[in-house]
Each structure stands twice: as structure tokens, then as C-alpha cells.
Amino acid sequence: MTRKLRKEMTRQAILKAAGLCFAGSGFRETQVADIAERAGVAAGTLYIHFASKEALLDELLAAYNNGLVERLRAAWEGRGLPVDLPAVVRESAEICLEYWSQGRGLLLAFAQRAVAEDAIAGLRDGINPPVVSFLTDRIAAMAGGDGANAVKIRLAVHGLLGLWTRIGMQHVFGAAESKADAVDLLVRMTLGAAAAVLPALGFSGR
């Protein structure tokens, strides 16, 4: 085994341990020593790879966010234009609720850190900036892709994702409604908002 491979394996073991610790104990209660112990490494070894537990959470969230983008990409791409918006919104809602439920521990850790830091960037950019970029690009393509309304499209995407995140977090952490009910609510509210907003952005789909 090469030194480079050993180093990467150690790094991945630390990331896995951090994810388990955050999910089990929360962000505030997890200490670097807890992560190192679970990973089977010394704290000094952990610091070779990551500057802090905040850096560990950042990397875990980046991988988590990119995973959701890939799942949404499969739902959106290959449909052609005009897009069957009700169908793609319903499939996207199913994907998001399932994905958020599976990542419940990581989302809780993110929320705990955001509250502790009172970070305006997190409030401004939302929990998943890569999804914002992905959906902005898709809607811009549906509107003709000339870039004239890029700022307005991005703002509309932020608004819709804020709605989705609120309902999704209620489903994952609080409300007792079924997944099917949550999906139906997301679809109805999204299509209602889209009917009001998308024509002004040049959207020509159904």
C-alpha cells in the first residue's frame, strides 16, 4: 500500500467517524477527541487532515450536497423541452424528502452550528448552494438560456428552496404527516408559485 493511499484511507476514516459522531451526539457535544477515538487515530493525526471539527462538517456537507445534486440531475435531465413540470417537481420532492430523511443527523449538526455561529452567510445561501446553482441553470435553460433573467431566476429558486426546506425539515424533524402528504403539499405549492413567477422569467414549459 502506498503512502498516498494510506493517507487517503485515514482521511476517509476520519470523515466517516465524524459523520457518526455528529449524527449520534450532535455538533455541539462532539469533540475532536471523540472523532479521533472513533476513527482509531491520534488527535494529532486528525489535525494533519482537518483543521477543526468545523472543517470536517464542511466537507461532509459538501459531499452531501453534491449527492443531492446528482440525484436531482437524474430526475431533470433527459426529459427534453418543454419540461413536464408537474412530473419533475413530484419526482424531485420524492428525492429530496428521502435524501433529507437519510441525512437527518448531518442536517441537525448543520443547524446546531448555524445557530451557534449566527452566520449570515448560511441564512443567505441556504443549506445547499449547489442545488441552487443546479436548479438556476435548469430553469434558465427552460427559459431559453439567454442569461437575461439569471439574477431573478436565482432569487426565485432561493425562494422555492426556502419553502421546500421548511416543509422538508418539518417532515424530517417534527410533523407527523406522511411522506406522500408532504410530497403532495410541495407539488401543489411549487406549481402554484411557478404559475405566478415563471412566465415573467420567460419560461415556456408546461
C-alpha positions as CSV (number, residue, x, y, z in Angstrom):
1,M,0.0,0.0,0.0
2,T,1.4,3.4,-1.0
3,R,1.8,6.3,1.5
4,K,-0.7,8.3,-0.6
5,L,-3.3,5.5,-0.4
6,R,-2.8,5.1,3.4
7,K,-3.2,8.8,3.9
8,E,-6.5,8.9,1.9
9,M,-7.8,5.9,3.8
10,T,-7.1,7.6,7.1
11,R,-8.8,10.8,5.8
12,Q,-11.9,8.9,4.8
13,A,-11.9,7.0,8.2
14,I,-11.9,10.4,10.0
15,L,-14.7,11.7,7.8
16,K,-16.8,8.6,8.5
17,A,-16.1,8.8,12.2
18,A,-17.1,12.5,12.2
19,G,-20.4,11.8,10.5
20,L,-21.2,9.1,13.0
21,C,-20.3,11.3,15.9
22,F,-22.3,14.3,14.6
23,A,-25.3,12.1,14.0
24,G,-25.1,10.4,17.3
25,S,-24.2,13.3,19.7
26,G,-24.8,16.4,17.7
27,F,-22.3,19.1,16.6
28,R,-22.0,20.9,19.9
29,E,-21.4,17.8,22.0
30,T,-19.0,16.2,19.7
31,Q,-15.3,16.9,20.5
32,V,-12.3,16.3,18.2
33,A,-11.1,13.7,20.6
34,D,-14.4,11.8,20.2
35,I,-13.9,11.7,16.4
36,A,-10.3,10.7,16.6
37,E,-11.1,7.9,19.0
38,R,-13.9,6.5,16.8
39,A,-11.6,6.8,13.8
40,G,-8.8,4.9,15.6
41,V,-6.2,7.7,15.2
42,A,-4.5,10.2,17.4
43,A,-5.9,13.7,17.7
44,G,-2.6,15.0,16.1
45,T,-3.2,12.8,13.1
46,L,-6.7,14.2,12.7
47,Y,-5.3,17.7,12.7
48,I,-3.0,16.8,9.9
49,H,-6.0,16.2,7.7
50,F,-8.6,18.7,9.1
51,A,-8.1,22.0,10.9
52,S,-11.2,21.7,13.1
53,K,-14.4,19.9,13.6
54,E,-16.0,22.8,11.6
55,A,-13.8,21.8,8.6
56,L,-14.9,18.2,9.0
57,L,-18.6,19.3,8.9
58,D,-18.0,21.5,5.9
59,E,-16.5,18.6,3.9
60,L,-19.3,16.2,4.9
61,L,-21.9,18.8,3.9
62,A,-20.2,19.4,0.6
63,A,-20.3,15.7,-0.2
64,Y,-23.9,15.5,1.0
65,N,-25.0,18.5,-1.1
66,N,-23.3,17.1,-4.2
67,G,-25.0,13.8,-3.7
68,L,-28.4,15.5,-3.8
69,V,-27.5,17.4,-6.9
70,E,-26.6,14.1,-8.7
71,R,-30.0,12.6,-7.7
72,L,-31.8,15.7,-8.9
73,R,-29.8,15.7,-12.1
74,A,-31.1,12.2,-12.9
75,A,-34.7,13.5,-12.5
76,W,-34.3,16.6,-14.6
77,E,-32.0,15.6,-17.4
78,G,-33.1,13.6,-20.5
79,R,-36.7,14.9,-20.4
80,G,-36.3,17.4,-23.3
81,L,-38.1,20.6,-23.7
82,P,-40.7,21.7,-22.8
83,V,-40.3,20.1,-19.4
84,D,-43.3,18.2,-17.8
85,L,-43.1,20.4,-14.7
86,P,-45.6,18.6,-12.5
87,A,-43.8,15.3,-13.1
88,V,-40.3,16.6,-12.5
89,V,-41.5,18.6,-9.4
90,R,-43.1,15.5,-7.9
91,E,-40.0,13.3,-8.6
92,S,-37.8,16.0,-7.1
93,A,-39.9,16.2,-4.0
94,E,-39.7,12.4,-3.5
95,I,-35.9,12.6,-3.9
96,C,-35.4,15.5,-1.5
97,L,-37.6,14.1,1.3
98,E,-36.0,10.7,1.1
99,Y,-32.5,12.2,1.0
100,W,-33.1,14.6,3.9
101,S,-34.5,11.8,6.0
102,Q,-31.4,9.7,5.4
103,G,-29.2,12.6,6.3
104,R,-31.1,13.6,9.4
105,G,-28.1,13.6,11.7
106,L,-25.9,15.6,9.4
107,L,-28.7,18.2,8.9
108,L,-29.1,18.5,12.7
109,A,-25.4,19.1,13.1
110,F,-25.5,21.8,10.4
111,A,-28.4,23.5,12.2
112,Q,-26.7,23.4,15.5
113,R,-23.6,25.0,14.1
114,A,-25.6,27.7,12.2
115,V,-27.4,28.7,15.4
116,A,-24.2,28.8,17.4
117,E,-22.4,30.9,14.8
118,D,-25.3,33.1,13.9
119,A,-23.7,33.1,10.4
120,I,-25.5,35.4,7.9
121,A,-23.9,33.6,5.0
122,G,-25.7,30.4,6.0
123,L,-29.0,32.2,6.2
124,R,-28.4,33.9,2.9
125,D,-27.1,31.0,0.9
126,G,-29.3,28.2,2.4
127,I,-28.4,24.7,3.3
128,N,-27.4,23.6,-0.3
129,P,-25.9,26.2,-2.6
130,P,-25.0,23.5,-5.2
131,V,-28.7,22.7,-5.6
132,V,-29.5,26.4,-6.1
133,S,-26.9,26.6,-8.9
134,F,-28.2,23.4,-10.5
135,L,-31.9,24.5,-10.5
136,T,-31.0,28.0,-11.6
137,D,-29.2,26.5,-14.6
138,R,-32.1,24.2,-15.4
139,I,-34.7,26.9,-15.2
140,A,-32.6,29.3,-17.3
141,A,-32.4,26.6,-19.9
142,M,-36.2,26.2,-19.9
143,A,-36.5,30.0,-20.3
144,G,-34.2,30.0,-23.3
145,G,-30.8,30.2,-21.6
146,D,-30.0,33.8,-22.7
147,G,-29.0,34.8,-19.2
148,A,-31.0,37.9,-19.2
149,N,-33.0,36.9,-16.1
150,A,-30.3,35.0,-14.3
151,V,-30.5,37.1,-11.1
152,K,-34.3,36.9,-11.0
153,I,-34.2,33.2,-11.6
154,R,-31.7,32.6,-8.9
155,L,-33.8,34.6,-6.4
156,A,-36.9,32.6,-7.4
157,V,-35.0,29.4,-6.8
158,H,-33.9,30.6,-3.4
159,G,-37.5,31.3,-2.5
160,L,-38.8,28.0,-3.7
161,L,-36.0,26.1,-1.9
162,G,-36.7,28.0,1.3
163,L,-40.3,26.7,1.1
164,W,-39.1,23.2,0.3
165,T,-36.5,23.3,3.2
166,R,-39.1,24.4,5.7
167,I,-41.6,21.7,4.7
168,G,-38.8,19.1,4.4
169,M,-37.4,19.9,7.9
170,Q,-40.9,19.7,9.4
171,H,-41.3,16.3,7.8
172,V,-37.9,15.1,9.0
173,F,-37.8,16.6,12.5
174,G,-41.3,17.4,13.6
175,A,-44.6,17.0,11.8
176,A,-46.3,13.6,11.7
177,E,-47.6,13.8,8.2
178,S,-46.8,11.0,5.8
179,K,-44.2,11.4,3.1
180,A,-46.9,11.2,0.5
181,D,-48.8,14.1,2.1
182,A,-45.6,16.2,2.3
183,V,-44.8,15.5,-1.4
184,D,-48.4,16.5,-2.4
185,L,-48.0,19.7,-0.5
186,L,-44.7,20.5,-2.0
187,V,-46.0,19.8,-5.5
188,R,-49.2,22.0,-5.1
189,M,-47.3,24.9,-3.5
190,T,-44.5,24.8,-6.0
191,L,-46.7,24.6,-9.1
192,G,-48.8,27.5,-7.7
193,A,-45.7,29.6,-7.2
194,A,-44.3,28.6,-10.6
195,A,-47.6,29.6,-12.3
196,A,-47.2,33.1,-10.8
197,V,-43.4,33.5,-11.2
198,L,-42.0,31.5,-14.1
199,P,-43.9,33.2,-17.0
200,A,-42.3,36.5,-16.0
201,L,-38.9,34.8,-16.4
202,G,-39.6,33.6,-19.9
203,F,-40.5,30.1,-19.0
204,S,-42.1,28.2,-21.9
205,G,-42.7,24.8,-20.4
206,R,-45.9,23.2,-19.2
